[in-house]
Amino acid sequence: MVNGMGPRLYSVDLHACATLAALGAEEVAARFVAAMERAGASIVQVASHVFPGTGLTCVLILRESHAVLHTWPETGTVNIDIFSCSPRLRSREAIEELSRSFGAEQVSLQEIARADGRAAAPTEQR
């Protein structure tokens, strides 16, 4: 852990993405990969699935953890989840780049600090 930042989950909804409907699945995936790499991600593997007539799911396995993108071109919506165990990954930069790249008119972002596995004692959950 550097600078006191532990594992983080970013869950993002990009709404009214003006350019999404005009992009092919390969271009969307390429933009996702490029934005994550520029943000410091070390990509281990990429897997994508196109849903004919609807959208795309693209999963990046990262050395830092993982990132997932889902698209709904018919509504201009993109959902992105980025989980990172490393403060080196600049997730917010990737989110900002993708928001611009897809022409999002509205961005909803949740940042959730996650346990880093070094917690004192596990608590009981019911």
Secondary structure, DSSP 8 states (H G I E B T S, - for coil): -BTTB--EEEEEEEES-TTGGGS-HHHHHHHHHHHHHHTT--EEEEEEEEETTTEEEEEEEETTEEEEEEEETTTTEEEEEEEES-TTS-HHHHHHHHHHHTT-SEEEEEEEE---S--SS-----
